[in-house]
Amino acid sequence: MRGGRIAPLLLIAVFGPGCAAIHHAALRERAELRTEAGTFQLAYGIGDEPSLGVLERAIRAASPRLARWGVLRVPVRVLVFPSHEALEAAVNRRDYDWLRAWARYDEIYVQSPGTWSPLGGANPADVDELMLHELTHCVMYQRSARGADWDRKRIPLWFREGMASVTASQGFRWRSLEDLAQFYSERPDLDPMMNPDALYRGQNAVVYGAAHHAFAFLIRRYGEEAVQRVMEGMARGAAFPEAFQEATGISAPAFVEDFKRFVRLRGFRPAPAMGG
């Protein structure tokens, strides 16, 4: 990892059809939290009341930055699990030590911030970052689909995670563009953009780095208006590939190849200075 930091603030955003039941029967409900971005309900375990203040603060802090993409159309339920093991059981994943949260159309599952570190819990700034990332997913899904079809839009991981990472300014957590160029050179058999599943568990910094930089590349080339058009196209009924093509004039696979070429040729390096 760059700078030696471990990056625990990650998620994968789509449940598969065979997932285990969500284990939240023991969570207590809390009154609604209303913000400019939308309405939230929090559910938490007995004795975990201190986490609520941290999460409520993070949600309020995230709301103005979410306005970049829109507002939540339906309330989001935030389920706070008392341990990492409980979170993994709820989302039917095992041995994802870095996992701290998981987002869906109208729900976010989060490990209680008080358990993130044995040295006193989570840094509030990290919780702010995490919740902004998660809520970006919810806004994107709600802007792009209905509750009945949000997980059938075929949105690739690089787009959904890149959008959340760029919104939360998480580029410092992942592999740099130079790191990615070296990765493509050394491992041409692996592709964090088109086949992220092969890398996701063990080399998540590569997958998230590629997603972050690809989404930033998308914005630089086509503008944020193109991202809005992609979501609007999906809301009208298109799947992601068709909506992306219509919004940008290029297919999503062709865009990915353009980005990979940009990385391999190190187009991110400044041009050499002219001699005098």
N, C-alpha and C positions, 0 to 999 in steps of 0.2 A: 504494500500500500504506500501511496505517496506520503512522505513525511512520517512514516511509521505508524499512522493512525489506523485503528481497526474501524471499520464502517458497519455498525450494527443497525443502522436506521433504514432497513429495506423492507420490501414486500413484494409479493407476486399477486396480481390483481384479479385472477379469475379462478373460481371454484370449478372443479371438474364434476361430472354427474355422479361419480361414485364416492363422494366425500362422506366422512363420518358425520354423525349428527353433531350439532353445535352444543357444547356442554356449557350452557349458561343459565340453567334452571336456578342455580343458587345465587345469582347476581341480583342485587337490589336495584330498584329503579330510582332515578332522581328526577326532579322537576325539569322541565324544558329549559334549554338555554337558547336565547334568540340573539342572532347577530345580523349584520348587514348582508352576510353571505347566505344565511338560511337558518333553519331551526335544528336543534340537536337534542337528543335524549341520551343521558349517560346511565350505564348500569355497572355496578361495581360490587366487589365482595365485602362482606362484613369485616370491619377493621381496616379497610383500605380507603377511608375517607380522605386522608391527606393527598392521595393521588388526584382527587377530583379538582382541587384548586389548581394544581399544575396543568391538568388537561384543559380545564375551562380557560385558563389564561392563554394556553397555546392556541385554542380554537379561536378566541377573540383576536389574537395577534395575527392569525392566518387570514382572517376574513377580508381585510382590505386587499391583500395580495391575490386572493382568489378572484377578485373582481376583474382581473386581467382576462379571465376566460368566461366569466358569467356567474350565475348564482345557482344555488341548489333549488331544484324544483320540488323535491319532496324531502321531508326531514331525514336526517342521518342519525342512526343509533350507534353510539360508541360503547362497545362492550369491553370492560377492563378486567383482564384475567390476572389472577394472583401470582402466577409464576410462568416461567418460560415453558415448562412442561404442559401446563394447562392451555397455553396458547397453541402449542404444537398439536395437542389433542383436538382442540376446537377446529383447527383448519386442516387436520389430517395430514400433517407433515412431520417427519422425524429427522433429527440430526441436522437441523438448520440453526446452528448456534447463533448466527448473526440476526435471525429473524426477530423483529420487535413488533411488527404490526402486519395487518392484512386487510385490504379494502375490497368492498363490493359496491354495488349500485347505491345502496342506502344503508350500509353498515360498515363500521370499522372495528376490527378486533385488535386490541392492543395489550401488550404485556404491561402490567402495572409499573409505572416509572420507578417506584420505590424498590423494585427488584432488578433493575438494569445493571447495577454494580454492587458488589459486596462492600464497597467503601462508602455507602451513603446514598445510593440511588442515582437517578439521572440528573445531568446538568439541565436546568430549565431551557437553555438555548437549544439543546439537542431535542428536547421534547417539542419545542416550537417548530423546529425543522422537520421532525417526523410528521407532525400533524398537518403541516402545510403540504407535505408530499402526499399523504393519504387523502386529504380533502381534495387535492387536485384531481386525483383519480375519480372521486365521487362526482365532482363537477363535470369532468369529461364524459363519464358514462351517462349522467343525467342530461347533458346537452345533446348527446349523440343518439340516445335510445330511450326506450321505455323499460320499465321493470321487467317486462316479459321477454325482452329480446336483447338486452344489453350485452350478454355474454355470447351472442352469436354474430357479432359484427365483424369478427376476424381482425381485430385491431392487433397489430404485431407488438411484441414486447418492447421493441426499440422505441415505438411511438408513445405508448402509454407510460413507460418508465422514463423515457427521455423528457416528456412533457412535465412529469412530476418532479424530476430531478432539476431541470432547468428552473422551474417555478420556485423551488426551494433553495436554489443557488448551491447545489451539492456537488458541483464539479470538482471541488478540492478533495472529495472523498474517494474518487475513482481514479482509474488509470488515465494518464495524460494522453494527448494526441501522439506524442513521441513514443510513449509506451505502447500504444495501439499499433503504430507503424512497425515497431519491433516485433510485436506479437504476430501480426500478419506475415512478416518476413520469416519468422521462426516456425510458425505453425499454420502453414497454408491449408492444412487439412481441417482446421477448426474455424468456425465462423460465428462470432458472438452476435451478429446481426440476423442472419438467416436461420441459424440453428443454435439458439441460445440454450436450449435444454441440456445440451451436452456439457455446458460449462457452468450452469447456473449455481449448482450447489457448491462446487469447490473453487470456482474462479469468478465469483460474482462481481468482483471489482472490474474485471474485463468486460463483462456483459453490461454492467451499469455505465461504465465509462464509454463504451461504444454507443449506448442509447443516449446518454447525455450529450455527447459531442455531435451525434447525428441530428438530434432535434435542434441543437443550436445552429448547425449547418443549414437545416431546413428553414429556420427563421431568417438567417442572414440572406439566403438565396431568394425566398419567396415572401417573406414577411409574416407577421403574426396573422394578418388577414387570411392567409392561406390555411392556417390551422383552424381558424373560425369556419372557413368554408368547408373544410373536411368534416367538422362536427355537424355543421348544418346539413351537409349532404347525407350523412348517416341518419340524422333525425328525420329526413324526408323518406327514408326507407332503404337507401343504398348500404351495402357492406363497405368496409374500409377500402378495399382495393379500388372499387369504382368511385367512391367519394374522393379518394386521394388523386386519382387520375383527373377527375373533373376539376378539382381545386387547383392543381398545379400544372396540368398539361403534360405530366410525365407519369409513368407507372411507378408504383412503389418499389418494385425490384430494380428498375432502372435508376431510381434515386439512390437506393442503397449502393449500387455499383458505382455511381458517381461519388458518393461519400467515401467509399473504400479506396477509390482511385486517388481522391484528394489526400487521404491519410497516407497511402503507400508512397505517393510522390512527394509527401511532406509539403503540401501546398500551404500549410499553416505557418511555415517558417517565413520570417520577413525577408523581403528581397534584399540582395546584397547592395550595399551602398555604391554609388557610382564614383569612380576615381576622379580626382580633381587635377 
